Amino acid sequence: MRHTSYALSLRQPRWTGRQAMWFLVAMHVPYVAFLGAMATTGLGIYSTAGDPPLALPLVLVIAALQLRHSLAASRGERPRYWQWSFLLLLVLTYAPLSVFGYRWPTAQWFAIASTAMLLPRQAVAATVAAVLIGWTGWSVYDGILVSGFTAAQVAWVCAYSSTIVLMGGGGLYGAARLVRAIDDLRDARAELADLAVSRERLRISRDLHDLLGHTLSAVSLKGDLALRLLARDEGARAAAEIESLTAVARAALRDVQDVANKERHVSLAGEAEGAAGLLAAAGIDARIDVAVADAAPPVDELLGWTLREGVTNVLRHSAATACSITVRRAGSRVRMEIENDGAAHASTDGHGLVGLAARASALSGTAIGRPTGDGRFRLLVDVPEVMS
């Protein structure tokens, strides 16, 4: 059996949930390392200040708080008591500015990222804007009144540092969203694989019903006919029917194998020839007019399935003496109509008609079977004409 149609759907994704989590943790390491290095070693262009032994614990606490928020965001949720952890993160972000000065502003990466992860969407933009405005105001004050920068230098510091803060916070937020997207993709792949399996099962079930229902009806019919011929001592004709029955049984085996391998091809011409013989063998007066011979393969296959299902219903669910089968064009559509008598209690919601309706719907068509009165039953399939 071939399974290539959905092998990709069943392939495992490249990242597992644990790998995605460690990716998120690794994304935080450069941010934490940079802030820690700036705050504790005094590396950078500004004068050293502050207390390195105090800075390191603060950096580690901020990192733990941010990682807590990020891991929860990657699962599409907020952590428990997030209001308090968010408030503590903000305090640790802005309170040490007076101690560490320009070696601490990158802590705002974590404030902006947590803001985007935790606050309602409509409040995020306003909060981030407030952070940037506050930071710009502080930079202007410190640059002009404390550090003695020129206006151009202050403008450069404000633009540069605001860009760095936004990019850093956005990177942390994006990493959490990426992990969440990976989880969603993994779930979607699993759902698609389940859907592919379900659709394949439905296809096999429908094709087996349509194929074997018709074939088993033919076997039953030919077996009954052979028994009647034997009862009338017509051994030669009975042997011919038994031989034909054997051929039908072998064909049924091939049909089952073809269904499993998606190689079963049904055509209107082939089914019309077989239907004529079956109806004649059952003693049913059949009038078959299937002049449409140039329909596109999908339409031709649908008409073949319709003819097979219709004839099966006639043989199994009626005491018909007459049956008419017509295929004609009506404008831009192709219509098949099968009508028979002797069907006073025919069902209109069997598995065969449901499957036929599904096949027709796939081609934007309809399939309707219902009694028409006086013990007659009509099956009508109407689809748009798609020329080959």
Secondary structure, DSSP 8 states (H G I E B T S, - for coil): ---GGGHHHHS--SS-HHHHHHHHHHHHHHHHHHHHHHHHH--SSS---S-HHHHHHHHHHHHHHHHHHHHHHHTTS--TTHHHHHHHHHHHHHTTHHHHGGGSGGGHHHHHHHHHHHS-HHHHHHHHHHHHHHHHHHHHHIIIIIS---HHHHHHHHHHHHHHHHHHHHHHHHHHHHHHHHHHHHHHHHHHHHHHHHHHHHHHHHHHHHHHHHHHHHHHHHHHHHHHHHHTT-HHHHHHHHHHHHHHHHHHHHHHHHHHTT-----HHHHHHHHHHHHHHTT-EEEEEE----B-HHHHHHHHHHHHHHHHHHHHH---SEEEEEEEEETTEEEEEEEESS-TT--SS-HHHHHHHHHHHHTT-EEEEEEEETTEEEEEEEEE--B-
